[in-house]
Amino acid sequence: MPTNSAPDLATITRHQRAMFGSRLLIAAVHHLSVFEHLSAGPLSPENLRNQLGLAERPAMVLFPALCAMGMIHYDAYGRLALTALGQYLTPDNRPTLAGYLGLEGTDPGVLDMAERLRNDGPRQTPKGLAFVKEGDAHSPMDDPQQARFLTLGLAGRAQHLSPVVADQMTKRQGHLLDVAGGSGFFTFEWLLANPTSTATLFDRPQVLAVANELLDTFSQSGRPGADTVRSRITFQPGDMLTDALPEADVLLAASLFHDWPTDTCRMLARRFADALRPGGELWVHDAFLDDTLDGPLAVTDYSAQLFWVTKGRCYSRREYRSWFAEAGLEPTDANIPTQMDYGLIWARKPVR
C-alpha cells in the first residue's frame, strides 16, 4: 500500500505524456509556422494567437508548452519571443532543424494535433471527448463498459496518490463530499485518516458501481479501520453540472477542473462553494501550471494530453484562486506537493 515514503511514479507518467508535447512541437513548426511568425520579432500572446488563428484554449496549451521546452519565452514587455534555441526552428536560420522535425510532419498523431489546435478540439466533437458529457447529450460515462474502462484505468493512479493526499489534507470531524470521485480511493483514504467523519462519493451511476466493488476489496484489506469505511460512506449518483450537491464540511475536487473550459470551471467553483457549510474547505488536487504560464514541462505535456481528450487543459494556481475568490471563498496561499507532478491547494468558506 503506498505511503509517503513510496516512490514517486512521475517518471512513468512523464514518458506517457511526452508524446503529446512532441506532437505539439512538430505541429507548431510544420503546420502552424509558429517560429516563422516570431522570426520577425516578439509578438504579444494575443497578437500571435490571432495570427495563428487559434482560440484561447489551444493557445493556452501551445504557448506554455513551447515556453517550457525552451523554444520561446516572455520578454520584459510580456511578449512572446524566440529563444536562442528556438531560432534553430525558423526556416531561414542556418543551420535549421525545421526540416528535420518536418520528417514527422505527416505522422497521424501530429496531423490530428494540428487539426485540434486549429479547431479547438476534433471536428466531430464526440471524437476525443470520450469521458466528458457534451451539453444535454447522453454522458459516455453512463455506458457500463466505458465507465468501467476509464474508472479502472485511473484507479491505480488514485490508489497510489490517495494516501499521500489524505495525509496532507485537513484532519477534522465532519462530512467530505468527493465530487466526480471515480474509483473512490481518495474518499476511502480520507475516511481512514478521519475515523469519526463521514463522506459522500458523488459520480455517475455506472462509475459508482465500480467504486462499490473497489470498496469491497478495500474494506477487506485488513488495514486498521478499513472495515469501518463502508458504514461511513454514501454513494450518490448525479450530474455535478446540474444536480443538487449535498452539504459538506470538506469538498474534494481531484483531477476534476482540468476536464472543463474556463467558464465551466467558474461555474463549478460557485456550485462547490454553495455546497460548503460556513467554515468549510474546498480542496483541489491537480497538476498546476506555473503562474507565469511557461511551465513546468511535465504539466504542459499533461495539458496537451487533456486538450486531446477533454474540453479542458491544465490551469495555474492563480487561475484557480481567482475562481475561488469570485465564488466567495478565501483562497489560502498553501502550495502542497504530493506526487506524480500533482499538488494540493485549498480555500475556506467564510463564517458570516
ABEGO torsion letter per residue (X at the ends): XBBAABBBAAAAAAAAAAAAAAAAAAAAAAAAGAAAAAAAEBBBAAAAAAAAGBBAAAAAAAAAAAAAAGABBBBAAGBBBBBAAAAAABAABOBBAAAAAAAAAABAAAAAAAAAAAAGEBABAABGAAABBBEABBBAAABAAAAAAAAAAAAAAAAAAAAAAAAABBBBBEBBBBBGAEAGAAAAAAAAABAABBBBBBBBAAAAAAAAAAAAAAAAAGBBGAAAAAAABBBBBEBAAABBBBBBABBBBBGAAAABBAAAAAAAAAAAAAABBBGBBBBBBBBBBBAAGAOBAAAAAAAAAAAAABABBBBBAAAAAAAAAAAGBBBBABBBBBBGGBBBBBBBBBBX
